[in-house]
Amino acid sequence: MQDATQTVYLNGGFLPLADAKISVLDRGFIYGDGVYEVVPVYGRRPFRMPQHLRRLQYSLDGIRLANPHPVATWEALIGDLIERQPFADQAVYLQLTRGVAKRDHAFPQGVAPTVFMMSNPLALPTREQVEHGVAVVTAQDNRWLRCDLKTTSLLGNVLMRQLAVDHAAVETVMFRDGHLTEASASNVLIVRDGIVIAPPKDNLILPGITYDAALEVARDAGVPLEVRAVTHAEAMGADEMWLSSSTKEVLAVTTIDGRSLHGGQPGPVFRRVYAAFQKAKG
């Protein structure tokens, strides 16, 4: 349960979470008409802030919503929010909606966006999960065709995540037209014959900031890389499978649909890249 006294940001000011209110006519509530970002923070230092803000702009452009702030203002606001929290490692959540207007599908004119930010303690994988990996289930990806936009319209992802929960798994790994896309709240990478293979960043997956970081770390560690379409058969027959996200960092999958992968333990390439990732994040 969240602390009602926690300091958050809403539409120009900082205030306690309990006092942060929006209208029931906000288009984020009515339509899911908005975008969001999650920025991991280590020791009060945002991780890859420029990349997160570029992705925010990409999402805003994708839904045709004007960005209310220049980059410098976002950096200052996020920095201020971080300093107002009592914990050093954080997950900064920021959300913009198209604002408050009468219920009409068409974009309202002259309406200010709703801007909300909060920061919670950064909940990373447990030592047990890192050392022994996690379980996933698989499903057909039946979401919309603009998964590259980080929008608040997440019902498809919610249902996929609940499918994992129903099966005592951490994630649902999805396939569309016989190819790997992503998981409900993570990117997915595989390893075959010592090569890290990642699906391309097209409209079917979120362009993950940690996905990029993991590939950069792997490349710097001398691990061969391929970015290309991954078939269902390749993914299910992989030597290793990883999840990546701002809160999972890089995490090994060791059970798929109840079947053990790599003897039920993280593989050697994961261990190498995970160690390098910990050093790279500072």
N, C-alpha and C positions, 0 to 999 in steps of 0.2 A: 504494500500500500504506500502511495506517495505521501510525502510530508506536505501538509497543507500550508506550512509556513515557508516552504521552499521558494526562493526568488525566481520568477520567470519574467519574460518580456512579452508585452502585448501592445501593439499599435502605438509605439512611441514611448513607452514607459516600463520601468521595472516595478513589480509588485508581488505580493505573496500569491502562490498558486490558488489559494482559496478565494481570492478576490478577482481572479482572471475570468471574465465572462464574455461570451459572444452571443449575438442574436441567433434565434432559431431560423432566421431567414438567411444566415450566412450560406453562401453557395458551396462552401466546403461541407457543410452539414446536409444541405438539400441534395446536392449533386455529386459530392466528392470532387468538386471543381477546384483543384489546387495541386500544388507540388510540395515536396519536402526534401530535406537532406539530413543526414546524420554524420557528424564530424567526430571521430574519436580524438580524445585528448589524453596525452601521457604527461604526467607531472606538470599539468597546466599548460602544456604546449600542444596546440592543435596539430594533428597529423595530416599533412597534405591539404592544408586549407585552400591554396589556390586551385587545386584540382576539384575539390568539392564545390567551390563557388563557380567554377566554370561549368560543372555539371548542373548546378542549380540554374544557371543562365540558359543552358541547353534545354532543360525541362520547361522553363518559363517560355522560351521561344516556341517550344513544341505545342504548348496550349494557348499561345498568343496572349500571354499575360505580361504586361510591362514590369520590369524589375524596378521596385521603388527606391533602391539604394545602389550607389556605386560600390565597387569592391572595397574601397577604403572604409566606407561606413559599415559595411557588413563585418569587416575585420575588427573594427573598433567595438561594435555591438557584441559580437561573439566573445571578444576578449573581456569585455566588461562583465558579461554573464558568467564566464568561467571564473573570474576573480570573486564573484559574489557567492560561489559555492564553497562549502567547507571541505570538499574532497578534491584530491589532486587529479586522479584519473577519471575522466568523464566521457559521456556520450552526449554531445550537444545536438538537440533535435530542433530544426527550424522548419516552419510550415508557412506557406503563403496560399491564400485562397483569393478568388475573384471578388470577394467582399460581400456586403449585405445588399440585397435587392429583392424586389417582388419575385415570386416564383415564375420564371419564364426561361425556357431553354436558351434563348438567344442571349449573347453577351449584354450585360447592362452597360449603359454609357455613363461616364462621369462618376464612377463608383471607386472609392479607394480600396485597395486590397487589404485583407486581414493578414497581419504579420504576427506570428507567435513563435517564441523560442523558449525552450526549457533545457536543463542539463541535469542528467542523472549519473550516479556512479557507473563507471564503465564495467559492464558485466562480461568478462572474458571467459573462454572455456576453462573448465576446471583442470587441475593437474591430471586427474584421472582421465578426462577426455583427451587431453594432449598425448598422454603416454599410451593409451589403449585405443584411441579412436572412438568413433560414434557410429550409430546405426542410421540408415536411411531406408525409405521405401521409394518406389518409382510409380509414375503415373503419366498419362497423356496430358500434354500441355494444352488446356482448352481456354486460355486467357485471350485477351484482345491482341492486336497486331502491333501495338506501340509499347512494348515492354521496355524499350530504351528510355522512356520518359519515367522519371521517378515521381509518379502522381500519387495522390492520396486515395485514388479509386482502387483499393487493394482487395476487394472481396474475393477475386480469383486466387490471390496469394493466401488470403486468410483460410480459404477452404482447403488449399493444398497443405498449408501448415497444420491445420487441424487433422488432416488425414495422417500426417506423421505422428501427431500426438496420439491418435487413436490406436496406432500400432507401436507405441512406446519407442518411437524413433525421433531423431533430432530434426530431420528434414525430409522433404519430398523432392526427389530429383525427377525432372520432367523431360519428356521427349515430345517432339512435334514432327510429324511426317517422317518418322524413323530416325531422327537426329536429336542429339542432346541439346537442350537449351540451357536451363539453369535450375536452381532450386527455388523454393517459395520465398526465401529471404537471403539467398546466397548465390554467388556464382559457383560453377563446378568445373574443375580441371581434372584431367586424368594423366596417368603415366603409363606408357607402354615402351618396353625395351629401353628404359632409361631416359626416354624423351617426354617432357611435359607437353601435353597437347591441350589447347584451350579452344572452345568454340569462338568464332569470330564475333566481334561486337557489332551486330546488326540490329534491326528493329525487334528481334525476338528475345533479346536479353538486355538486362541493365548493364550499362558500361561501368563496371565496378571499379572504384578507386583502388580497393585492395587487390582486385584481379590484376590491375596494372602493376601494383607494387610487388605482388608475388612473382609475376613474370620477370620484372626487372631484377629482383633479388636472385631468382633462379639463374638468369642470364649472367649476372655478375659472379655467381658461384660456379660458372662453367657448365651449367646443366643445359643440354640441348632443348630447344623450344620449337613448337609448331603451333601456329594459329590457323585453324581450319575446321571445317565441318567434321563432327564426330558422330559416327553411326551408333545406333542402339547396340549393335553387336560389339563394336569396339569398346564402348563404355562399360558394358556388362562383363566384358572379358579383359578389362584393364588390369594391369599389375597393381596400380594404386588409383585411388580417387580422392580428391580433396574438395572441401568447401572453402570459400573465401568470402569474407564480408568485413565491414568495419568492426563488428563486435565478435566475430569468430576468428579474425585474423586469417591464419591458414590452419585448417583442421582436417585430419585424416578420417576418411570413411573406412570402417573395417567390417561392416555388415550391410549387405544390400538385399532387401526383401527377404531377410532371414538367413541369407547365405553368407558365409564367412569370406572375406576378401583378404588376401595376403596372410593367411593363417590367423586372421583376427587381430593382427597388430599393425601399426603404422609401418609403411615401407621405408627403405633407406633413403630414397630421394626426398620423401616428405621430411624425414628427420634432418636432412642436410639443409633444406630450404627453410624449415621452421626455425632452426638455429640462426640462420643468416637473417631471417626476417626480424627476430628479436634484437639483433644487433643494429639492423638498419633503422628500426623505429626510434632509436635514440633513448 
